[in-house]
């Protein structure tokens, strides 16, 4: 499943997470199915977090003052 997660864009991962939350909230899944879906959600959440951290790093590099000093304040992306 990790290979599948790595292929998803951030937006696709967030969409899938939304589906997971809805299915878990419905209460219609058996316990075992809920655990499998929950595990997928945890993996997707970790992947999204990595993607956000990477994007923040890219922003830090891209936005600099002309003299080369980083002019960014800490970004709160949570």
C-alpha positions as CSV (number, residue, x, y, z in Angstrom):
1,X,0.0,0.0,0.0
2,X,2.9,2.4,0.6
3,X,3.7,2.5,-3.1
4,X,0.1,3.4,-3.8
5,X,0.2,6.2,-1.2
6,X,3.4,7.6,-2.7
7,X,1.7,7.9,-6.1
8,X,-1.1,10.0,-4.8
9,X,-1.0,13.8,-5.0
10,X,-1.6,15.7,-1.8
11,X,-5.1,16.6,-3.0
12,X,-5.9,12.9,-3.8
13,X,-4.6,11.9,-0.4
14,X,-6.8,14.5,1.3
15,X,-9.8,13.3,-0.7
16,X,-9.2,9.7,0.3
17,X,-8.8,10.8,3.9
18,X,-12.2,12.5,3.7
19,X,-13.7,9.2,2.3
20,X,-12.0,7.3,5.2
21,X,-13.4,9.6,7.8
22,X,-16.9,9.3,6.3
23,X,-16.8,5.5,6.2
24,X,-15.5,5.3,9.8
25,X,-18.1,7.8,11.0
26,X,-20.9,5.8,9.3
27,X,-20.5,2.9,11.7
28,X,-21.3,0.5,8.9
29,X,-17.8,-1.2,8.8
30,X,-17.0,-4.3,10.7
31,X,-14.3,-3.9,13.3
32,X,-11.6,-5.6,11.1
33,X,-12.6,-3.4,8.1
34,X,-12.5,-0.3,10.3
35,X,-8.9,-1.2,11.5
36,X,-7.7,-1.7,7.9
37,X,-9.3,1.6,6.8
38,X,-7.9,3.4,9.9
39,X,-4.4,2.1,9.1
40,X,-4.7,3.4,5.6
41,X,-5.7,6.8,7.0
42,X,-2.7,6.9,9.3
43,X,-0.4,6.2,6.4
44,X,-2.0,8.8,4.2
45,X,-1.8,11.4,7.1
46,X,1.9,10.7,7.5
47,X,2.4,11.1,3.7
48,X,0.5,14.3,3.6
49,X,2.6,15.6,6.5
50,X,5.8,14.8,4.7
51,X,4.5,16.5,1.6
52,X,3.6,19.7,3.6
53,X,7.0,19.7,5.2
54,X,8.7,19.4,1.8
55,X,6.5,22.2,0.4
56,X,7.4,24.4,3.3
57,X,11.1,23.8,2.7
58,X,10.7,24.7,-1.0
59,X,9.0,27.9,0.0
60,X,11.8,28.8,2.4
61,X,14.3,28.4,-0.5
62,X,12.2,30.3,-3.0
63,X,11.3,33.3,-0.9
64,X,14.5,35.1,-0.1
65,X,15.5,38.8,0.0
66,X,17.7,40.0,-2.8
67,X,20.7,40.0,-0.5
68,X,20.3,36.3,0.0
69,X,19.0,36.5,3.6
70,X,16.0,34.5,4.3
71,X,13.1,36.8,4.9
72,X,10.5,34.2,5.9
73,X,9.1,34.0,9.3
74,X,8.1,30.5,10.5
75,X,5.1,29.2,8.6
76,X,2.4,27.6,10.5
77,X,0.9,25.1,8.1
78,X,-0.8,22.9,10.6
